[in-house]
Amino acid sequence: MDASVPFELFIALRYLLARRQQSSVSRVSLFSTIGVAVGVMALVVALALMTGLQGELRNRILGSQAHIYVWKTGSLVDYESEVARLRELPGVAGAGPAIIGKAIASSARADAFITLKGVDPVLEGQVTDIERTMTKGSLSGLATQGEDDRPGILLGHDLAQQLGAEVGDEITLITPGGSLSPMGLMPRNRRVRVAGVFQLGLYEYDSSYGFVSLDFAKRLFTKEAPDLIQLRVSDIWAAARIAKTIPERLGPEYVSEDWSELNRSLFSALWLEKMAISITIGLIVLVGALNIISSLILLVMQKSRDIAILKTMGTSSVRVMAIFMMQGLVIGVIGTTVGGLAGLALCWVLDTYELIQIPMDVYQVSHVPFVVQPIDFLVVVVSTITICFLATIYPSRQASRLDPVQALRFE
């Protein structure tokens, strides 16, 4: 026996690696270790899946939308001064006005019901990722070059494909408001040129959004001022706090709402789904813990003579109990280590090669991303080892209470 190895650990390892007559003990211990490893691996992968999906959706939403929306009771006619005031707030990185409306986009190939967003081409790049995600054309193309030039429009990638429109083509926008004629209220039709195509990566925007200039949106929807002002902040987790300070700093006529409030139902559903999957797959770890209990009970039954001899040689009940606890902990630590490393490797492969493809129109993303957060991984490891330790208490207590006289009598 190596003097550097504690007595309890030495005996526990001898029992785990039992051969010949006790080979059944080794097999049960092996299957217990495999059970723990599979449970840990499944839990790591499941948590990585839900964390990755949450993070990917959040990033794409925050790239497509502003972090904070601000409305003002009354009017935003002088929106330049309002933007300047909001831009000076601590934590605000960008601000820009917007008008939101509905329209029908019509081309020679198809028609589509779309959301039109009127923006300031100079300021919009500070608020959303539209400028960075342009695949054709540019955001500056929204500005008209002359009086006879058609107003420009930016189309989402999927919307442009549906309409069969390319940069330079002309399409027709039909809006609900119009002029009164002998035939009744006639919708307003305007011809626009496609100035660019963007791909924000969020299907909702890429398939149904069009961007036009703020001045053109005012004429199109008969409005004198923007509907709201969009803000981008340096720290997305501070958006809720900054949104609350806006009415306090600028006055009660301002109303604000941050991205987490606007998307509360989506992220609540994702969080509940993450918890449900974690609890369900976590039952696999409990099955592995039950296997540890059964293997230790079997070991106690087979080693009753050895336990009796150890006690007659002066080994205390506490040390006997520690032997079997050590054995359960070794199974738990090995299983957790193997399962954790296998889970990390599998997540890396699935995420790097984008092996799981999903429909974008349902999940808003094209593939399932896998992101392992250190805190999630740590919780899985600590929880699993704790469960494995608790599983050793009952059989270890049974071993420590074994009467050596009775055990040797029936051998």
Secondary structure as the mmCIF struct_conf table of DSSP 4:
data_model
#
loop_
_struct_conf.conf_type_id
_struct_conf.id
_struct_conf.beg_label_comp_id
_struct_conf.beg_label_asym_id
_struct_conf.beg_label_seq_id
_struct_conf.end_label_comp_id
_struct_conf.end_label_asym_id
_struct_conf.end_label_seq_id
TURN_TY1_P TURN_TY1_P1 ALA A 3 SER A 4
BEND BEND1 VAL A 5 VAL A 5
HELX_RH_AL_P HELX_RH_AL_P1 PHE A 7 LEU A 16
TURN_TY1_P TURN_TY1_P2 LEU A 17 LEU A 17
HELX_RH_3T_P HELX_RH_3T_P1 ARG A 20 GLN A 22
HELX_RH_AL_P HELX_RH_AL_P2 SER A 23 SER A 64
BEND BEND2 GLN A 65 GLN A 65
BEND BEND3 HIS A 67 HIS A 67
STRN STRN1 ILE A 68 LYS A 72
BEND BEND4 THR A 73 GLY A 74
TURN_TY1_P TURN_TY1_P3 VAL A 77 ASP A 78
HELX_RH_AL_P HELX_RH_AL_P3 TYR A 79 ARG A 87
TURN_TY1_P TURN_TY1_P4 GLU A 88 GLU A 88
BEND BEND5 LEU A 89 LEU A 89
TURN_TY1_P TURN_TY1_P5 PRO A 90 GLY A 91
STRN STRN2 VAL A 92 SER A 106
BEND BEND6 ALA A 108 ARG A 109
STRN STRN3 ASP A 111 VAL A 119
TURN_TY1_P TURN_TY1_P6 PRO A 121 LEU A 123
HELX_RH_3T_P HELX_RH_3T_P2 GLU A 124 GLN A 126
TURN_TY1_P TURN_TY1_P7 VAL A 127 VAL A 127
BEND BEND7 THR A 128 ASP A 129
TURN_TY1_P TURN_TY1_P8 ILE A 130 THR A 133
STRN STRN4 MET A 134 GLY A 137
HELX_RH_3T_P HELX_RH_3T_P3 LEU A 139 LEU A 142
BEND BEND8 ALA A 143 ALA A 143
BEND BEND9 GLN A 145 GLY A 146
TURN_TY1_P TURN_TY1_P9 GLU A 147 ASP A 148
BEND BEND10 ASP A 149 ASP A 149
HELX_LH_PP_P HELX_LH_PP_P1 ARG A 150 PRO A 151
STRN STRN5 GLY A 152 GLY A 156
HELX_RH_AL_P HELX_RH_AL_P4 HIS A 157 LEU A 163
TURN_TY1_P TURN_TY1_P10 GLY A 164 GLY A 164
TURN_TY1_P TURN_TY1_P11 VAL A 167 GLY A 168
STRN STRN6 GLU A 170 SER A 181
TURN_TY1_P TURN_TY1_P12 PRO A 182 MET A 183
STRN STRN7 GLY A 184 PHE A 198
BEND BEND11 GLY A 201 GLY A 201
HELX_RH_AL_P HELX_RH_AL_P5 TYR A 203 SER A 208
STRN STRN8 TYR A 209 SER A 213
HELX_RH_AL_P HELX_RH_AL_P6 LEU A 214 PHE A 221
TURN_TY1_P TURN_TY1_P13 THR A 222 THR A 222
BEND BEND12 GLU A 224 ALA A 225
BEND BEND13 ASP A 227 ASP A 227
STRN STRN9 LEU A 228 VAL A 233
BEND BEND14 SER A 234 SER A 234
HELX_RH_3T_P HELX_RH_3T_P4 ILE A 236 ALA A 238
HELX_RH_AL_P HELX_RH_AL_P7 ALA A 239 LEU A 250
TURN_TY1_P TURN_TY1_P14 PRO A 252 GLU A 253
STRN STRN10 TYR A 254 ASP A 258
HELX_RH_AL_P HELX_RH_AL_P8 TRP A 259 LEU A 262
TURN_TY1_P TURN_TY1_P15 ASN A 263 ASN A 263
HELX_RH_AL_P HELX_RH_AL_P9 ARG A 264 GLN A 302
TURN_TY1_P TURN_TY1_P16 LYS A 303 LYS A 303
HELX_RH_AL_P HELX_RH_AL_P10 SER A 304 THR A 312
TURN_TY1_P TURN_TY1_P17 MET A 313 GLY A 314
HELX_RH_AL_P HELX_RH_AL_P11 SER A 317 THR A 352
TURN_TY1_P TURN_TY1_P18 TYR A 353 GLU A 354
STRN STRN11 GLN A 357 GLN A 357
HELX_RH_AL_P HELX_RH_AL_P12 MET A 360 TYR A 363
BEND BEND15 GLN A 364 SER A 366
STRN STRN12 HIS A 367 HIS A 367
HELX_RH_AL_P HELX_RH_AL_P13 PRO A 374 ALA A 391
TURN_TY1_P TURN_TY1_P19 THR A 392 THR A 392
HELX_RH_AL_P HELX_RH_AL_P14 ILE A 393 SER A 400
TURN_TY1_P TURN_TY1_P20 ARG A 401 ARG A 401
HELX_RH_AL_P HELX_RH_AL_P15 PRO A 404 ARG A 409
TURN_TY1_P TURN_TY1_P21 PHE A 410 PHE A 410
#
